[in-house]
Amino acid sequence: MLVQTDTRRRITLPPNSGIKPGDAIDLEILEDGRIMLIPVEAIPKHQLWAWTVESKHLIETSMADPRQSIVVETSGQAGDVAQRWLDEG
């Protein structure tokens, strides 16, 4: 697809690009002069811990856990559940 820049060096992306107004895009200029536009999602710093390889693996593992969810309202209940899971392990 051929696009042309305007006087401010802007281009218009086609609707089927999947990029919507307001989306964050990482622009990378490669050594050979090619330009890559990579859609990204900004992650607040206080949530970066969840995006480490180890954390993502633990989250995926927990999502695959077949045990029924349990609502825990007190620290005593949390201790009981933790002990039960340790006993199952």
Secondary structure per residue as TSV (DSSP state, phi and psi in degrees):
chain	resnum	aa	ss	phi	psi
A	1	M	-	360.0	130.3
A	2	L	-	-99.5	127.3
A	3	V	-	-125.1	158.8
A	4	Q	-	-125.9	141.5
A	5	T	-	-77.7	154.4
A	6	D	-	-92.8	-168.9
A	7	T	T	-65.1	-19.6
A	8	R	T	-101.2	15.8
A	9	R	S	65.9	23.7
A	10	R	-	-90.1	152.5
A	11	I	-	-125.7	158.6
A	12	T	-	-108.1	125.5
A	13	L	-	-87.6	142.4
A	14	P	-	-68.5	155.2
A	15	P	G	-58.3	-31.1
A	16	N	G	-79.9	6.9
A	17	S	G	-73.3	-18.2
A	18	G	-	84.3	-2.7
A	19	I	-	-98.0	126.1
A	20	K	-	-107.4	159.7
A	21	P	T	-54.4	133.2
A	22	G	T	92.9	-11.5
A	23	D	-	-65.3	146.0
A	24	A	E	-85.7	136.0
A	25	I	E	-132.4	132.7
A	26	D	E	-91.4	124.2
A	27	L	E	-103.9	124.7
A	28	E	E	-124.9	126.5
A	29	I	E	-101.0	116.4
A	30	L	-	-79.4	163.2
A	31	E	T	-58.5	-31.9
A	32	D	T	-85.2	6.6
A	33	G	S	94.7	-9.6
A	34	R	-	-68.7	150.5
A	35	I	E	-116.1	129.0
A	36	M	E	-110.6	132.8
A	37	L	E	-109.6	120.1
A	38	I	E	-120.9	113.4
A	39	P	E	-62.6	136.4
A	40	V	E	-134.4	159.8
A	41	E	-	-114.1	128.0
A	42	A	-	-74.6	136.9
A	43	I	-	-117.5	122.9
A	44	P	-	-58.5	143.5
A	45	K	G	-53.6	-38.1
A	46	H	G	-70.8	-7.0
A	47	Q	G	-109.5	1.2
A	48	L	G	-62.1	-27.1
A	49	W	G	-56.3	-31.3
A	50	A	G	-77.3	-7.6
A	51	W	G	-108.7	13.7
A	52	T	S	-76.9	159.5
A	53	V	H	-58.3	-43.2
A	54	E	H	-64.5	-45.2
A	55	S	H	-64.9	-42.0
A	56	K	H	-62.8	-38.1
A	57	H	H	-64.4	-43.9
A	58	L	H	-63.6	-39.3
A	59	I	H	-65.2	-45.2
A	60	E	H	-60.9	-41.6
A	61	T	H	-63.3	-43.2
A	62	S	H	-67.5	-33.4
A	63	M	H	-68.8	-26.1
A	64	A	T	-88.8	-3.1
A	65	D	-	-65.6	122.2
A	66	P	-	-77.0	-8.7
A	67	R	S	-67.9	145.4
A	68	Q	-	-66.7	143.0
A	69	S	-	-64.2	148.8
A	70	I	-	-129.4	132.6
A	71	V	-	-86.3	124.3
A	72	V	-	-114.4	123.9
A	73	E	-	-112.8	-16.3
A	74	T	S	-132.8	162.1
A	75	S	H	-66.3	-30.8
A	76	G	H	-64.0	-42.9
A	77	Q	H	-64.0	-37.9
A	78	A	H	-63.0	-41.6
A	79	G	H	-63.0	-41.2
A	80	D	H	-62.4	-44.7
A	81	V	H	-65.3	-44.2
A	82	A	H	-60.6	-43.2
A	83	Q	H	-64.5	-41.3
A	84	R	H	-60.4	-42.8
A	85	W	H	-67.8	-36.4
A	86	L	H	-63.6	-39.7
A	87	D	H	-66.4	-31.9
A	88	E	H	-73.2	-30.5
A	89	G	-	-60.8	360.0
